[in-house]
Structures are given as C-alpha cells and as structure tokens.
Amino acid sequence: MKVVYSWLKDFVDVTASPDDLASRLALSGTNIGGVEKGAHGSVIDAEVSSNRPDCLGHYGIAREISAVYKLPVKPISPKPAEGSAKASDAVGVEIEAPELCGRFTARVIRGVKIQPSPPWLRERLEASGVASISNVVDVSNYVMLELGHPLHAFDYDKVRDHRIVVRKAKPGEKIHTLDGIERTFDPAICVIADGDGSRAVGIGGIMGGAETEISFSTKNVLIECAWFDPIAIRRATRTLKLHTEASTRFGRGADPQMAELASRRAAELILQLAGGELLAGVVDIYPGKRAPKKMVLTRAELLRVMGADVPDKQIEASLGALGFSPVRIDQNRGTEGSLLATWECTQPSWRAEVEREIDLIEEVARIYGLDKFPPRFPVSRQGAARLPNYEAETRVRERLIGLGYHEIMTIPHVAEERDALFRPANAQPAGLANPLSEEAGVLRSTGLVTMAAALEWNLNHGQRNVRLFEIGSQYRLNGNKSIETRVLTVGATGEAREKDLYDTARAYSFADLKGDLDSIGELAGGFQWNTREATTASHASAPIGTDWPHVARSGRLALAGEDLGDAGQLARRLADRLKLRQDVFLAELRIEPVYAAIRDLKDSRRYEALPRFPAVERDFSLLLADGTHFSDVTKTIRSLGIAEIASIEASDLFRGKNVPAGKYSLLVRVKFQSREATLTDAHITDFSARIVAAVEKQLAAQLRAS
C-alpha cells in the first residue's frame, strides 16, 4: 500500500522525516519497500502482511505511528448534516446469506451534482496509485484508502424498488461488472441484488455492476458500506479470477465496526464536494455482531517468551495505543514490576488475528523494540526428537551423494497432460480445485514427471552430464480418498565417466543405474530385480500401463518379495516428445519399505568374528542364451545349498567374435570360504563340478574353454 506522508499528518502529529518514519515502521513489524519522493511529496511503500488488514488504510498506519512514537492519534468523528426525511423510508435492505455478509449499511443522498474532484482529492488519489473518475466515486476510493474499509456508491434511481437483497448467486447467473466484462457466478459467491432479488447489481465485497454505476447524470446516491466473510471473498476472487482493492481488504478481514463510520465519513465528503441532502439515519443490518473477546497477558509469560522484562508503563502504553485497553487485574496491581502482574485486554474489532496471550506479547515486543531484548536461547519444554526415518533417510541420501548424485526439491504441481505421460493406467490423478496456472492443474502422480522436467531443464541450459535424486511424494486418488506415497526418484543422463589422461569417456547406461540402485539396496539387505512383464503378470497389485521405460533396458525392483517400482531408460518416443536429445535414465521406488528394511537390518546386526581360514575364488566362463539373466545364474548356484559359497559376482560380459549368435559369454566369479577349516582342492573341485552341472542342466549353459 502506498502511504502518503502528508495524509498521515491529518491523524497524527509526527515530526520525523519520511525516511526515519519508514525505518521505525520497519523495525516495528511493517515491511517497507521504500520511500518515493515525487510531485505529491513523500510516499512510503508499505508491504502490508496478510494478517494486518487494519494497516491497509492511512488511519491504521497512523495508529501504528502513534504507538511507536507515543503520540496521540486524532479520532475520526464525522458529523454530516442530515435532512428531515429518514433513510429507512427511502431504502430497504435484506440479508438472505448472513454467513457471507455479516453487516450491511445504507445511506441515501439526494440532489448531488456529479463533477470532477477538486485538486487536493485528485492529488491524494494519484499519489496512492488510484485514478480520479468523479467526485462521488473518488470519495468512495478516498475513504477506503483513508480508513481501510471499502464501500460502494450506487445510482439510487437505477436500483429497482430502492431495495437491496444480499444473497448467494444462482447457478449460471451473470453480471456485467464495472470493468465491462460479463462474469458468470458460482453458487458460493455473494451477490448484491435489487428489487425482488432477481437481478444482481454487484459482487459482494469485490466489484459493483455496470447497470447501477454512478454517471454524470446521477442525481441521487445510495452509499453501501458492508462487511463480508473473508474466506468467501478469497474463494470468490479465485473462482472469478478478479482481484480488486476491495477484495484485498475484505479477503484479509476488514473491521466490521468500521462500516458505519466509513459510511458516515463518505456521506460527509460527498456533501462537501457534490452537495445534496443526506437522509436522516442509516439502514444498518448487523446479523454478525460479536461481543469483544477478552485476553490476559502475564509478566511471567512475557519473561519466559522474551527472556527480558518490559516496564509496566511501556506495556500499558503500547497496548493502549494499539486499542487493547489493558487493565491490571492481579492482586499486586499497585506494585510496579511485579512478577505476578496480569493485564486483561479487550480485542479491538480491527485486530481479529490477535486471540492469544502470545499475540499480545508479540505486540508489546515489536512496539518496545525487538533490538532491546538480549539474544538468548529459549528454555526447551521438550527435548528435540528426530523423525522415525531420519537415520535411514540420511544413509540413503549420503549413499546417493557419494555416488555422484545431487539432491533436488521440486514443486509437485504439474500439467495434467505431462503427468499422463508417466502415470500408470490404473492411477487416478489428484486434480487441484483452484490451480495456480494451466501448467499446474494436478499433483504429480509419480515423481518421474518432475524428475524428467529437471533433467530437461538442465539439458536445455547446456548441462549435459547430470545425476539427480529427490525424496518426495506422489499423489493419487482412490475414489474420494487421497493417497500420498513417499518415493525416491533418481534421474541421470550424459557420461558415467568423463575423459581424462588415462580413461576414455563412457556414456551412462542402464547398467550404471542398476549398479547405483543396488548400492542403495545393500543398505536394506539387497534388491531383487525382475523383468517388468514378469512382475506385472505375477503381482496383481503392481501398477499397469507404466510404459515409459525402454523395453530392453528396464527392470522392476522388489525387496523381500514386495514390489518397489521401476527403473530403466526413458523410451525413445517419450524422449522425442520431451525433446531430450540424449539418453535419459529414470527410476522410482517406494521408499518406506526401504527405510523399514534398513532399520530391521540394523536391529538384527550381530557381531561375527572374521574368518580364520582363507577364501578361494573360482571363475566360470559360461556361454548363455540371450534372455538368461545373471539373477538366473545366481539363483541356480544358490539352490545347490553349498554353505561355503561366500559371494557370486559377474566379472565380465562379452558378445562378438567366437561367440555364437543368440548367445553371450558371462564370466562368473564365485568365492568359497569356510569358517571351520581350510578348503582343499578336493572340496573346490567338488563344488565347481556341482555348479557346472547345475547351470548346464537348468540354464542350458556351456562352460567355455579357458
């Protein structure tokens, strides 16, 4: 909000310069964007937070200055001259939706003369960034900027039956607003209607309608000043995509008690600038009136929270200037600085957000000066505790960072068509009721969507070698129930090894992705890999339709028989659609089972003495048919039940010369070790013969000559 320095002086006799004033306001909690000096004098750009609607008017800022500088604020008490005729005989008001409109006031002025505003009024509006239109319209804007409460002026003669009805909108109902646009209503929107209530003439708390607007032919004016529910206003502005100065104030929570005063102030100014006769009294329908709330502030809690004391007079002066009317109610109220001091405060109507003792402490501290409190750590009531998965997640994160990956955090709002590229066919997306944009209409149903976008962004900005991971959530619907699942998403592209003096460059491949994921799996006892087709057929709960991976360079991970997710190279058709000019590799797995396995593995860890006897390694060069996986070889060897087998590794893979078509050569290294005795040649020969026989029989493998 733009605060005109000279305007502030109408309410408080401040002598500080605009720059000093802005500095003091900033220290007391009002964020200041800067001070502009132009033709209309100094203008302070105040960035008012959403919980301080009282500061969206010059009078509210003046109240803050009054508290900071200990200056009296001048009261506003307009007393416009009234005629003999009564307003209640000239206009009727009915509120059919009190949950949307808690108060509605109406005044009538007859015989006005619409003309341009005087220079002083135009200058103040222009300094505040508001264009001048006519004297009556300008008065409504002026009072809003002065008192922070919006109001609206109708052409009284254009209001049917001189009657106002405040109701909910009808489905499909339309109105031409003052900006010349036809808008269609939602049933939850509050509308101002006239006559029998069938015609909408304004959107409650947002904008008036074109059919009853003030023109230079207007002779009689109806002044509306009301209070509308903040939540309903915020919803309506999002639905209509219509944000105005009025909706900003009502949407943050305007002061319901200010409605009558603002209406009276507007009537006073209209009489001064446009003449006419003000009908006596005001039509004031107030179904939402609430009794003031009482709150208590104790010195003991102030000391506990702030770690330092504030003098009694300062507490009472600060709260009094802000409108809380503090009264000492403790038995020692005559004793200055008593630790038992207690003040009862009354919540002012313009500070609805102040509801608790901690809020009062904040008010006292910011006015007194936060710089006056020594920096101290507060006393902790409860020791800090780490989240259950903290240690397991840290180990996963550190392992990935050690493997060369960088962690990212992405926004889960994505475009629906982009989400559909990776979404399983049986997954129902979680759409947003009020998306921030068309490109953010749903919550991601898989982390692969945002990971692919992150890789795409890096590639488009010249970063060719990228390895990323994210520990986040995927969001889906199961009927009307929302399901949020924690997932680990991994993405990589470019070179697995850059060229140096000793090695040539090598492109990242699916084998690299699998090896990195297996490194993660070691923390949880080891992942099992299966072909995606086989897993989908054998697991009824496995997602179907996830056809984003390359058919031949992908697999599905499992842990202790439980399906975790997919990993593989992004299919070329998708890569082309996303304009990815190099191979991209992705993986996503449910992370909660991994955390649980890491914890279980840690709990089951037991001390085991180092083997006293040496290990023996044997290499088996096997000729296998294409389609036979290393996991098949491992499973076959393990099925022999040879307790002395310590590990099985794939050492080398070869296709090409001297290898028949449709087959490949795999060098398998098996390590034997006994904890009871040194293995002899006879033992090793027996074990080797059994292994060769098993793979020949079950896998149709052939042992190649060395």
N, C-alpha and C positions, 0 to 999 in steps of 0.2 A: 504494500500500500504506500502511496505517495503522501507524505505528511508535510503540509505547507507550514513553514516555521511561523509566519505572521498570523496564520489562522490559529495556531496553538495559543497565542497570546490573548485570544479572546476568552480563554478559560483559566489560564494560569500565568502569573506574572514572573516568567522565567527570564533571567538576565544572562544566562550562559549563552555562548555563541553556538550556532548550529552544529559545528564540529564537536565541541565539548558535550553538547546535549546528546548527539548521536553516540559518542563514546560511552557516556554514562548509561544510556538506554541499553547499549550492547552488554555492558557489564551486569545489568540487572535482569538480563534474560531475553530482551527483544533484539533479534538478529537484525543488523543494519547492513544493507547492501552498499550504501554510500550516500553522499550529500551532493546534490546538484545545485548549481547556482546559475540562475538564468534571469529572464526578464521579469519573472514574478517573484523574485527573491530566492531564498534558500528552500530547497525541497529535500526532505530526508526520505530515502527509500527504505522503508521498514518491511522486512520479510517476516510477516506475522505467522507464527506456527498454528497448526490446525486446532489446537486446544485453547487458543486465545481469541475467540471471535469478538470479545469486548474491545480488542485493540484494532479492530477494522473500522474505526472512526476516530476523528480528531479528539473527541471528548474522552475516549478510552485511553488514548496516548497521553492526554493531559493528566488523567488520573494517575498514570504511572509516573509522570514527571513530578506530580505533587508528592507522591510517596518518596521518591528518590531525593528530591531537593528540600523536603519538609516545607512545602509551600501550600497555601490553601487553594483549593480548586473552586472556581466560581460556579455556583449552581445554575442550572438552566430551568427557568420557570416562565415559559411563555404565557401571556395573558391576552389573547386576541379578543377584540370587541365582538360581542355576539348580538344578533338581532332578536326580535321577539318570537319569531316562528321557531318551532322545535325541529331538530334534525330527525327525531324519531317519527314525526308525521310525514317526513319527506322521503325516507328511505327505510326499507326493511332488510334484515339480514337473517339468514337461517344457515346453521352449520349442520349438514347431514353426516359429515365424516369427522367427528371430533378427534379421532385417532390421527388424522392427518393435519387438521387445523385446530390448534388449541386456543386461539384467540383471534377475533376479527373486529376491528373498529371501523366506523364510517362517519365521515363528516361531510356536510354539503355547503358549498359557497355559491351564491347566485350572483349573476351580473358581473362576471370577471371580464377583463379585457386582455386577450392573448396578444402579446407583443414580444419583441426581443428583450432579453435580460439586460440589466444595467451593467456597465463595465466591471464593477467590483465583483459581481457574481460570475460573469464570464471568465474573468481572470483566475479566480479561485478554482473553478471547474477545469479550466485549461491546465493550470498548474498540477491538478490531480489526475490529468490524463483523460478527462471527460469532455466531449464536445457539447457546445451550447446548442439548444434547439429552440426553446421558447421559455418565457418566464415561468409558467406553471410547471412544465416538465423539468426545467432546470432546478426549481425549488425541490422537487422530489429527489433528484440526484444530490443536491446540496445537503439536504437533511440526512440522507443515507451516509454521505461522507463525513458529516459532522457528528452524528450520534451513533453511526454504525448499524442503523436499523433501516432496511429497505421499506419503501412504500410506493404506492402506485396511484396515479390520478386518472379517473375515467371521465369521459364526456357524459355528464349526468343525463342529458336529454337522449342519449343513444342507448341507455340502459333500460331494457324493457320493464315496464311496470314499476320502475325505480326500486327494484328488488334484487338482492344478491343472494345466491344459493351456493354454498361451498359443499361440493360433493366429490365422490370418486368418478373418474372418467368411465364412459361406456365403451365397450369393446369396439374398436374401429372408428371411434369418434375423431373428428378432425377440427382443426382451427388454423386460421391464418394469423401468425404472430406478428409482432411489431416489426420484425426484420424482413417481412414479406414472404416468408416460407410457410407452406402448408405442412402441418405436422399431424401425425396420427398418434392417438393416445393408447396407452396401456391401461388396463383397469385399475392398476395400483397407483395411478397418478392423480393428484389432487387438482381439480379444475374449479375456476370461478365461473359460475353461470348466472344468467339473469332471468327475470320474469318467472316462469313456472319451472325453471331449472333445465329446460331442454336445450338452450343454446350456450355453448361455452364461450366466454369472453376473455379468458385469461388462464394461464397455467400458474397455479398457486405457488408463490414463492420463487418463480423463475422468470416469467415474462408475460406481459399483457397481450391482448388480442388487438388486431387491426381495426375491428368493427367499432370499438368504443374508444379509440385513441383520441387524445387531445389534438385539435387542429386550430387554425387561426379563426375559425368561425365558432368555436366553442364559447358558450355564454355561461354555462353552469357546470360546476366541477364536483365530482364525488371523490373524496380522498379516502383511499383504502390503506390501512396500516394493520398488519396481522402478524401472527406467529405460526410457523409451520414446523412440523416434525422434521428434525434434521435427517434422520435415516431415510424417510420417504423422499425428501428433496434430493439426497445423494443418489438414490436409486433412479429417480426420475431424470436427473441430469445425464446419468449414464445411458439410460434407455433412449432418451431423445437426442443424445449427443449434443446437448445445449447447455453451455456453461455461461452464466452471467454474473454480474456483480451481486445481484440479489441472491442467486443460488449459492454463491460462495459464502455469504453471511448466514443465510438460513441453514445451509448444509453443515456448517460448523456449530450451530446452536446459538441463535440470536437471543437477546434478552426479552422474554415475554412481557415484562413490566414496562419496557421502553415503548411499546406500541402506542399507547395513548399519548405519552409525552411527545413522541415523534410526530404523531398526527396533529397535535396542538401546535407544535413548532412549525410544521408545514403550513397550517392554516394562517398562522401569524405572518409568515413571509409572503404568502400569496396575497393576503390583504394589503400588505405594504407595496407589492410590485404589480399586482393586477387589479386591485380594488375589489369591489363586490361586497356582499353581505354574508356573513357566516351565520348559519342557523344555530340556534342555541343547543348546547349539549352535544353528546356524542352517542351513537349507537355502538354499544360495547358488549359483544357476546364473548364470554370467557369461560368455556367449559373445562379448560385445562388448568385452572388455578390451583397452585400447590402452596402449602404452608412452608415458610422458610425452615431450612434444616439447621439444627444446632450441632456444633462440633466443639471438641475440647482439645486444648493444647496444654501440655505439661512441660515444665522446665526439665524434669528428669528425662523425658523422651528427647527433647531438644539436645541435651548434653550427650545422650547416648548416640544419636544420629550424627551430630555435627562435631562432637569432640571438643567443643568450646562453648562458653556461655555468651549470651546476649543480654544487655541490660533490660530491666523491666520497661523502662520508658521507651526504649527503642522498639521492643516487641509491640507495645500498645500503639505507638505512633505509626509503625509500618502497617499493622493490620487495620488500624483505624482509617488510615489514608486510602487503603485498598477496599474499604467498605465492609469489613468483617465485624465491626463493632465489638471489640474484645472487652470482656468483663471478668475481673478476678473473682473467683468463687471459692478459693481454698480458705481454710481457717486462718492462715497466716497472711491474709491479703494486705495487711498493713506493713509487712516486713519486706524490705527491698532485697532482691536477690535470693529469696527463699528457695531451697531445693524442692519444696513441696508446692511451689507456685503453680496454679492452674487457671487457665483462662477459658471461659465459654465464649464461642464465636458464633455469629449468625451468618449463614451462607448468603451472600448478596445474589440477587437474581441474575446478574451478568456474569457470575463465576460458577456455572453449573458443574464445571470439571473439578472443583475443589470440594471433596467429600470426606476426606480422612485427616487424621492428625498429621500424617507425613506430608500432606499437601500444604497444611498451614506452616509446617517447619520450612518447607521449600520457599514459601512466600517471605517468611521472616529472613531467611538466609540470603536470598537474592537481593532484597532491598538493603539489608545491613551491609552486604558486600561479601561475596564468597572468598575474596582475597584476604579477608580478615581472619579466616579460620585456618589454623595451622594444619599442614598436611599430615594426616595420621591414618593408619590402617584401622578400620572399624573392628570392634570385637566380634568374632565369629560366633554365632549361636550354634552352628552345626558344622562339623568338620566337612571339608570338601571330599566328595567321593567320585571316583571315576565311573564312567558308564560301563555296563557289564561287558561290552565287546571292545573296550578301549585297547586292551593289551593285544588281542587277536588282530584287530584292525591295524594297530600300529605295526605289527610284524608283517602283515600283508603289504602295507604301504611302504615300509622300509625295504622289503624284498623287491618290489617293483621299481623303486627309485634306484636301488643297487643294480638292477638290470638295465638301467638307462632310460626309464620312462619318467615323464613329467606329469604331475597331477594337475587336473583341471576341475573347475566347477562351472557348470553351465546352467542356464535358465531352462526349466522344464516346459515352458510354453512353446509349442511348435505349431506349424501349419498342418492341417488335417491331411492334405494330400501327401505331404512329406512323411508324416507318421505312417501312412498306409503302405509306403514302400517297404517298411521293415516290420510292420505289425503282423503277428500271426493271424491266420484267418479266423480262428475261434476266439479272438480277443476283442472285447468291446471297448472302444476308446472313451476316455473321460473328457467330454466337451466342457468348455467354460461358458457360463451363462452370459458374462459380460467380458469378452476378450479384449485385451489391450489393443489388438490390431487384428487384421485378417490373417496375418502371418503367425498369430499366436492363439489359434482357436481351440486347441486341445492340449491336455497334459500328455507328455510323451508316454506311449505305451511300452516303449523299450528305450534303453539308454543308447542303443545303436544310432538313433536318429540324431541326437546332439553330438555324438562322437564323430559320425560321418561329416557333420557340418563343421566341426572343429578342424578335422583334417583338411576339408575342402578350403576353409579359410586360410590355413597355413600354406597350402599349396598355391593358392591364388596370390599370396603375398611373398612368394619366392622361397619359402622354407620347404625344401624337398625331402629332407630326412627328419621324420617326426615319429616320436613314440609317446603316446599319451595314455592316461588311465583316469577313470573317475569312479568314485564310490558314491553312488547316489540312489535314486529311487525310480521305479517305473510305476505308472498309474493306470489302472484298468477298472472297469465296472463289471460287476456280476449281478445283472438285474439292476436293482436300485442301490445295491451295496457297493461302496468304493473299496478298492483293494490297492494298497501301497506295498510294494515289494522292494527291499533293498537289493541292489545289484552292483556287481563290479563290471565295468565296461573298459575294454582295452582296445586301442587302435594304433596301427603302425603302418608306415609307408616309407619308401626310399631305400637306403642302403643299410644293411645289417653291419657291414664293416667298410669303413672308408679306406681309400687307397693311401698307403704310406710307403716308407722306404723298403719295407720287407714284404708287404702283402698287397695283393690286388684288391680292388673294390669288389664287394659281393652284395647282391641285392637281397633285401629282406624277403623271406619266403615263409610258407606255411610251417615248415619245419622249425623256423626260429620262433614263430608264435607258439607252436606246440611245446617247444622246449621251455619257453618262458612261463607258460601256464603250468607245466609240470613242476617247475621250480616253486611256484606257488603251492601246488598240490603237495609237495614234500612237507610243507608246514602242517598239513591236515592228514597226513598218512598216505597220500598218493591218490591222484585222479585215475579213473578208468576212462578209456577212450573207446567209442563205438562209432560205426558209420551212422549217419543221420537217418538213413532209410530203415536200418535195422532197429534203431532205437524207437523211432516213431511207430513201427509195427508192434514192438514188444511192450511199449509203455503207453497205456491208454491215456494217461494224464499229460503226456508230452505234447507241447504245442505243435499244431499242424499248420502248414501253409507258410512256414518261415523259409521262403525260397530265395533269400538274399545271398547265401553263400555259393561259391563255386562248387559244382557238383563233385569234382575230383579232388579238391583241396579244402576239405572241411571235415569236421567231425563233431561229435556230441560228447560232452563231459558228464561224468557221473561220479558220485562219491558214496561209497558203501551202498551201491545199488540205487541211489537216489539221483534222478536226473537234475543237472545243474543248469545246462544251457548249451549254446552253440559257439563254435569258433571256426573261422575259415577266411578265405579270400573273398572279397566282395565280387559278386558276379559281374561279368563284363557289361551286361545290358544295364545294370544299375549304375555302374561306374560311368558309363557313357551318358546316362541320363543326368547324373550329377556333375558331368563334365570333369571327371577325375582322369587325368592323363597318365597316371601310373598306377601300378597295382596297390590296392589298399587291403589291409588285413584287419579283421574285427573279431571281437569275442565278447560275449556277455554271459555271466553266470550269477545265479542266486548266491549271495554271499553269506546269508545267515547260517546255512548248513556248514559252510567252511569254518566260520567262527566257532560253531559248536564243536566241530571235529578238532580244531586247534586246541580248544580248552580241554576236551576229553583226552587228547594225546598228551597234553602237559600233565594232567592229573594222573594218567596211567604210567607216566615215565618212572622207571625204576633203575637203580644202579646195576650195571652189568660190567663185570671185570673184562679187561682187554684180553683177547685170545692169547693163550700162551704158545700156540702152535702155528706154524707158518701157513699162509694161504697158497694155493696153486691155481694158476689160470690156464684155461684151455680155449683155443679158438676153433670154431666150427664154421667153415666156409660152405654155406648152403645155397643150392640152386633152387629157387622157389618160383611158383607160378604167380603171374601178376594177379593181384586181388588178395594174396596172402599177406596178412599184416604181421608186424613184429609182435603185436599183442597175441596173435595166434601161436607164434613160436614160444613166447614166454609161458602162455597157458599150458601148452603141451609139455614143456620141460618141467613146470611146477607140478603137473599132475602125476609125475613119477614118484613124488613124495621123498625125494632124496634130501635128507635133513642137512647134509653137508654143503648144499648149494647156498652160497652167501649172496651172490648177485648175478644178474643176467643183463648184459648190455649189448646194444647194437654198435659195432665199431666201424663198419664201413658198408656202403651200398654201391653196387656197380651195375650199369647196363651198357651194352655196346658190344665191342669185338669179342668173339669167342663165347658170347652168351646167347643162347637160342632165343628166337623171337617169342614173345609172350612170357618170358621169364626174366628174373633178375638175380644177381648174386648178393647175398647178405652175409657179412662176417659177424658172427655172434660170439661174444666173449663171456665165458662162464667162469666164475670164481668159486673154488671149493675151499672149505675150511672147517676143521673140526675143533671142538673145544675139549676133546678128550684125549686125542692122540695125533701124532704126525701121520698125515695121509701117505700111503705107499703108492708105488707105481701100479700095483695091482688094484688098489681102490680106484685110482683115477681112470685106469683102463676100463674097469667095470662100469663106472659112472658114464664115461664117454660112449661106450657101446650102447648102453641103455638109452642115452639121449639120441644117438643117431638112429637107432631102431624106431624110437617113438616118432621122430619127425618124418622119417621115411614112410611109416605106416599111416600116420594121421594127416600129414600135410603133403604127402607125395613129394617130399623134398629129396634132393640128391646131394650127397657130400662130394664137393669138388676136390680134385687132387691138388695138393699144396705145391 
